[in-house]
Amino acid sequence: MLIEESLDIDFHQMVDNSLNTFLIIDRDKTILYCNRPGLELLNLSIEDILYKSMCCFIPNDQHCICEDVIEQVFEKKKR
């Protein structure tokens, strides 16, 4: 029996229990997912963050930088 066959990896559980924050956003910067560590870091509930603009949680002076980085990520995805 291969090791891979004996492992039942639940990726959602792995991401939710990670020590890192994971956010999934769409092109409009709307938050579609935030894992538990992200919610704890921001001291928010899922209802407080889900389907809101990511810009609501970033200081105003950082918006341009954030938008540039997000645009670069989506442009790379197109290629």
C-alpha positions as CSV (number, residue, x, y, z in Angstrom):
1,M,0.0,0.0,0.0
2,L,1.3,3.4,-0.9
3,I,1.5,6.2,1.7
4,E,-0.6,8.4,-0.6
5,E,-3.4,5.9,-0.7
6,S,-3.6,5.8,3.1
7,L,-3.8,9.5,3.6
8,D,-7.1,11.2,3.5
9,I,-6.2,14.9,3.3
10,D,-8.9,17.4,3.9
11,F,-7.5,20.6,2.3
12,H,-10.2,22.8,3.8
13,Q,-9.3,21.6,7.3
14,M,-5.6,22.0,6.5
15,V,-6.0,25.6,5.4
16,D,-8.4,26.4,8.3
17,N,-6.0,25.1,10.9
18,S,-2.9,26.6,9.3
19,L,-0.8,29.2,11.2
20,N,-1.0,31.4,8.2
21,T,-3.9,33.7,7.1
22,F,-5.5,32.7,3.8
23,L,-7.9,35.1,2.0
24,I,-9.6,34.4,-1.3
25,I,-10.7,37.5,-3.1
26,D,-12.1,38.2,-6.5
27,R,-11.0,40.7,-9.1
28,D,-13.2,43.4,-7.4
29,K,-11.3,42.8,-4.1
30,T,-14.3,41.2,-2.5
31,I,-13.4,38.7,0.2
32,L,-14.8,35.3,-0.6
33,Y,-13.0,33.3,2.1
34,C,-11.0,33.9,5.2
35,N,-9.6,31.1,7.3
36,R,-9.8,31.0,11.1
37,P,-6.3,32.4,11.8
38,G,-7.2,35.4,9.6
39,L,-10.3,36.0,11.5
40,E,-8.4,35.7,14.8
41,L,-5.7,38.1,13.5
42,L,-8.3,40.7,12.6
43,N,-10.5,39.9,15.6
44,L,-13.5,39.5,13.4
45,S,-16.2,37.0,12.7
46,I,-16.8,35.5,9.3
47,E,-20.0,37.7,9.0
48,D,-17.9,40.8,9.6
49,I,-15.5,40.1,6.7
50,L,-17.2,37.9,4.1
51,Y,-18.3,39.6,0.9
52,K,-16.8,42.9,2.0
53,S,-14.2,44.8,0.1
54,M,-10.7,44.0,1.2
55,C,-10.0,47.8,1.2
56,C,-12.2,48.0,4.3
57,F,-9.4,46.2,6.3
58,I,-6.4,48.0,4.8
59,P,-5.1,51.4,5.8
60,N,-6.0,54.1,3.2
61,D,-2.4,54.9,2.5
62,Q,-1.8,51.2,1.5
63,H,-4.7,50.9,-1.0
64,C,-2.7,51.8,-4.1
65,I,0.1,49.3,-3.2
66,C,-2.5,46.6,-2.5
67,E,-4.4,47.3,-5.7
68,D,-1.2,47.1,-7.8
69,V,-0.2,43.7,-6.2
70,I,-3.7,42.3,-6.8
71,E,-3.7,43.4,-10.4
72,Q,-0.3,41.8,-10.9
73,V,-1.6,38.5,-9.5
74,F,-4.7,38.5,-11.8
75,E,-2.6,39.5,-14.8
76,K,-0.3,36.5,-14.2
77,K,-3.3,34.2,-14.0
78,K,-4.5,35.3,-17.5
79,R,-1.2,34.2,-19.1
